[in-house]
Amino acid sequence: MIADFRLLGQLRAAIGEVDVLPAAAKPRQVLALLAVRAGQIVTVPMLTEELWGEQLPRSAVTTLQTYVLQLRRRISTALGDPSGVAAKELLATVHGGYRLLVPPELVDLHRARALIERGRRALAAGEDRAAGLLLHQALGLWDGPMLVDVPKGRQLGIECLSLAEVRLGALELRIEADLRLGRHAELLGELTALTAEQPLYETLHAQYMIALHRAGRSGTALEVFRRLRARLVDETGLEPSARMQRVHQAILVGHPMPESVLLR
């Protein structure tokens, strides 16, 4: 089966060349949650909570069944299966819920997670170039905030928050790989924007300081530390971490910043 489910940006769902994405908001939520948990059972309570929160209508279960039926009809059309048997196998009813039986690699979210894990392992093994390529590939799957065009209840809201952190972690790893490969000058513009967007994120600031220092702009790197420290103290009452202090001290003494200093 050739299928493509995209969640990292606008929701997209196609089987073969046929779009199976419903137009109505709530069936889209159902499809999105099933695709997020591709291959796993999504229980009826999880789905009804996603759709209606704690204010369940009396017809919640029946209405959910209607949405599933609508999805199966679209899948049947895409599969050229007027009997609907194959659609019921693809979007299966199981004890207590439903399961979308598509291989995870057909869902961009799961492809991204797999690439990030491979990139993480490569970086840990010192395979910096391979790690950078894998992490660049993973991050390239994002086309904006996850499910930007889908209403989100509790379940999808949690998934989106989780994936935002996953993406930020992958970005941090990719920047580390690029720093190890000597691409500090190329990173300056990106890190300028990222630290403005994440004013309390210490790792990105440490990476920015290292890139600036290696580009011969140690004074600017020290100013980045000063601003971060002032903001941390003002907003959280905390001093920068020991890692940030080590990077700061290394810049003060003109340390060349070997890889052992990076994010350790």
Secondary structure, 3 states (H helix, E strand, C coil): CCEEEECCCCCEEEECCEECCCCCHHHHHHHHHHHHCCCCCEEHHHHHHHHHCCCCCCCHHHHHHHHHHHHHHHHHHHHCCCCCHHHHHHEEEECCEEEECCCHHHEHHHHHHHHHHHHHHHHHCCCHHHHHHHHHHHHCCCCCCCCCCCCCCHHHHHHHHHHHHHHHHHHHHHHHHHHHCCCHHHHHHHHHHHHHHCCCCHHHHHHHHHHHHHCCCHHHHHHHHHHHHHHHHHHHCCCCCHHHHHHHHHHHCCCCCCHHHCCC
